[in-house]
Amino acid sequence: MNGNKPLVSAIIPTYNRWPLVCESIDSALAQDYPNLEVIVVDDGSTDATAEELPRRYGDRVRYIRQENRGPSAARNAGIEAARGEFIAFLDSDDLWHPEKTSRQIAAIAGHEEYGFVYNTCNVLAPDGTKTSGVQYRSDYGVTGDNFEVVLREEPTLTPAMLVRKKALMRVGLFDPSIVGEEDKDLWLRLALKYPGAYIKTPLTWVREHPGRWTHYIMETGLRGKGGVRVYENLLANLPPDREHLRPLIRERLQEARLAAIPGVAGDDWGAFLEHARDVMAQDPEAMLSDFAHQGLARAVLAVEAVTEEQARDVEELLRETVREHQRRCRAMFRCALARKLVMTGQHGLALRHAARALLISPKVFATNLVAVVLTALLRGVYRGPR
């Protein structure tokens, strides 16, 4: 203890991010909270990290080096080495506000029932400019029971999380076998057992840049594959008091199955259509959800630039698999494509798909119009590449 302040362990996993990792470390060392240890876990970097990091920081940072085993194993190594009562996570390309730790401890310290606390995140531009744009849905958080909001909105971004170590030890650490959604898996398990606190104030900056891990796992289908594991596990072990959420979990599972297709189809459009047909037929009812079409649009854009002919190929699959609801689903798919294209600045293509949705089903178009327009308006307040 330091002035009766509980020790917080900040864990920063890194792999080949020298010297970018220094910005993250410096933001952790700049916390105004007086009782903080910073642990950097080097996951087998082959750049200058091993030589330069200990020299630059000395005993201000606990440096752990291991063979390359992935981000989950690196975070787990940090948790196991941590001496703190609380664990906070920071990725090696992101930054903390100087008041993050003190604000989070103030929110959780007097509530023994809370297992975690998190905050809104802002976007950090590739050049390091701190923006006021909100990262993805990190501003959708709530204080109290978080399970449904984590399942539906995913506001718990890892570099914004501070967790009681005893809660982590109870629910289990990151699962290294779930690549791409290991953080979602842990936060859902945690939210099943513990309520949490949410701070609306942005206290974390999440960096957008081409080398971001999130982009890789989405383009390769790893995120979808990991999501399948997460949601199948949830369905198999859902507590009775959460049974009412089973339909929502099925929708998220279908989204993950579709998002995983690029990992098995590669760049082969024919193989993509074959796998998409199988997934749609696996749970046609789940294809009525917006989640499923977001996953489908993400998968299509990962495989191809999407010509009109290819979009119509997908429409044909929807005709075959959902039949009586095919018009609704075809329009939902086009709206989902429009939203994804807006997020990448392809407004002309987005407009074409939105117009197609209007022709297919004016009702679905009207329902989704607000989402498409808001996505376009919020392009300057970037919410991340989901």
Order of alpha helices (4+ residues) and beta strands (2+ residues): beta-alpha-beta-alpha-beta-alpha-beta-beta-alpha-beta-beta-alpha-beta-alpha-alpha-beta-alpha-alpha-alpha-alpha-alpha-alpha-alpha-alpha-alpha-alpha
